[in-house]
Amino acid sequence: MEGEFRDNIKIGSLVKVMQKTDQKTGIITEGIVKEILTNSKSHPHGIKVRLENGIIGRVKELGYDPKTNN
């Protein structure tokens, strides 16, 4: 999974995260990365980020970088 590695995640990138409260339901939230909260290079459950709307969750899927369309 791409979201397990910090190097794959950039501020401003579109990602899908799972909030801790949604772990049982599996609800995924999409947003733009504002801040990377995990300091280690990897995490087995996904790198923890804060989205621009304030939601904190672990990255499950990477989208694209809206600034570069990549």
Rosetta silent file (secondary structure, phi, psi, omega in degrees, C-alpha in Angstrom):
SEQUENCE: MEGEFRDNIKIGSLVKVMQKTDQKTGIITEGIVKEILTNSKSHPHGIKVRLENGIIGRVKELGYDPKTNN
SCORE:     score description
SCORE:     0.000 S_00000001
   1 L     0.000  132.151 -177.338    0.000    0.000    0.000 S_00000001
   2 H   -65.663  -32.746 -176.280    1.384    3.400   -1.007 S_00000001
   3 H   -71.849   -3.181  179.253    0.020    5.176    2.083 S_00000001
   4 H   -82.335  -13.248 -174.062    2.340    3.222    4.371 S_00000001
   5 E  -116.571  125.422 -176.377    5.409    5.211    3.283 S_00000001
   6 H   -59.354  -36.486 -177.954    6.004    8.841    4.261 S_00000001
   7 H   -63.998  -21.120 -179.690    8.022    9.580    1.099 S_00000001
   8 H   -81.253  -11.690 -172.836    4.936    8.896   -1.056 S_00000001
   9 L  -110.125  128.082  179.965    2.887   11.624    0.647 S_00000001
  10 L  -121.853  146.309  174.498    3.336   15.308   -0.119 S_00000001
  11 L   -62.810  133.428 -177.697    1.641   18.344    1.377 S_00000001
  12 L    95.527   -5.746  179.810   -1.033   19.494   -1.057 S_00000001
  13 L   -83.542  150.085  175.392   -1.691   15.993   -2.415 S_00000001
  14 E   -83.242  127.983 -179.334   -5.155   14.496   -2.652 S_00000001
  15 E  -138.065  165.349  170.784   -5.503   11.415   -0.430 S_00000001
  16 E  -115.164  127.492 -176.854   -8.119    9.128    1.061 S_00000001
  17 E  -122.728  159.367  172.597   -7.849    8.616    4.820 S_00000001
  18 E  -116.874  122.891  176.363   -9.571    6.588    7.464 S_00000001
  19 L   -76.347  154.450 -179.629  -10.308    8.332   10.740 S_00000001
  20 H   -58.080  -39.281 -178.622   -9.922    6.340   13.941 S_00000001
  21 H   -69.081  -16.133 -178.402  -13.648    6.629   14.637 S_00000001
  22 H  -101.375    5.897 -177.127  -14.412    5.100   11.214 S_00000001
  23 L   -60.187  -37.452 -178.247  -12.204    2.009   11.548 S_00000001
  24 L   -75.574  -31.918 -177.619  -15.142   -0.286   12.333 S_00000001
  25 L   -90.270  -22.147 -179.794  -17.360    1.072    9.544 S_00000001
  26 L    78.947   14.697 -179.904  -14.616    1.411    6.920 S_00000001
  27 L   -69.048  131.458 -179.920  -15.702    4.915    5.892 S_00000001
  28 L  -109.258  138.085  179.321  -13.018    6.674    3.846 S_00000001
  29 E  -115.822  135.901 -179.866  -12.671   10.471    3.698 S_00000001
  30 E  -102.769  144.151  177.747  -11.019   12.314    0.815 S_00000001
  31 E  -174.718 -179.353 -178.933   -9.078   15.532    1.196 S_00000001
  32 E  -101.317  132.486 -178.587   -5.918   17.545    0.626 S_00000001
  33 E   -68.697  124.744  175.114   -2.916   16.977    2.929 S_00000001
  34 E  -100.336  -36.763 -175.601   -2.162   20.007    5.098 S_00000001
  35 E  -151.957  140.209  174.869    0.330   18.375    7.492 S_00000001
  36 E   -96.752  121.697 -173.738    2.092   15.016    7.836 S_00000001
  37 L   -96.469  -25.655  178.977    1.872   13.896   11.467 S_00000001
  38 L   -79.938  127.603 -179.415    3.794   10.593   11.396 S_00000001
  39 L   -88.019  -26.616 -177.720    7.535   11.172   11.818 S_00000001
  40 L   -73.730  161.218 -177.712    8.742    7.668   10.965 S_00000001
  41 L   -67.504  -26.847 -179.883    9.461    6.633    7.356 S_00000001
  42 E  -150.475  161.984  175.326    6.655    4.070    7.367 S_00000001
  43 L  -149.902  131.542 -174.206    3.693    2.801    9.356 S_00000001
  44 L   -63.277  -21.726 -179.092    1.876   -0.505    8.710 S_00000001
  45 L  -103.172    3.772 -179.778   -1.591    1.089    8.998 S_00000001
  46 L   110.236  149.183  178.570   -0.795    4.193    6.937 S_00000001
  47 L   -73.082  135.041 -179.704    0.888    7.528    7.562 S_00000001
  48 E   -84.374  131.312 -179.242   -1.156    9.838    9.785 S_00000001
  49 E  -134.671  161.259  170.144   -1.986   13.218    8.232 S_00000001
  50 E  -110.014  128.675  178.824   -4.120   16.280    8.902 S_00000001
  51 E   -85.394  166.421 -179.472   -6.252   17.361    5.971 S_00000001
  52 L   -60.096  -27.056  179.189   -7.001   20.982    5.050 S_00000001
  53 L   -87.591    6.335  175.395  -10.474   20.610    6.596 S_00000001
  54 L    93.862   -9.590  179.683   -8.915   19.566    9.945 S_00000001
  55 L   -69.216  136.923  176.791   -9.680   15.829    9.723 S_00000001
  56 E  -112.337  132.357  179.133   -6.908   13.568   11.007 S_00000001
  57 E  -164.859  175.761  178.478   -6.565   10.053    9.660 S_00000001
  58 E   -98.360  134.907 -175.907   -4.264    7.420    8.228 S_00000001
  59 E   -68.451  125.581  177.048   -3.658    7.443    4.471 S_00000001
  60 E  -107.213  -32.305  179.247   -5.278    4.480    2.736 S_00000001
  61 E  -143.693  144.542  174.449   -5.046    5.664   -0.875 S_00000001
  62 E   -98.255  139.509  175.373   -3.075    8.298   -2.709 S_00000001
  63 L   -97.552 -119.365  178.766   -4.801   10.468   -5.256 S_00000001
  64 L  -136.395  168.758  177.423   -2.940   13.006   -7.306 S_00000001
  65 L   -91.544  108.464 -176.542   -1.221   16.329   -6.720 S_00000001
  66 L   -61.872  -21.167 -179.934   -3.767   18.966   -7.786 S_00000001
  67 L   -75.457  -32.125 -177.527   -0.969   21.522   -8.263 S_00000001
  68 L  -115.751   -3.150 -176.506    0.875   19.414  -10.852 S_00000001
  69 L    60.073   28.094  176.636   -1.929   17.053  -11.947 S_00000001
  70 L  -112.491    0.000    0.000    0.309   14.058  -11.056 S_00000001
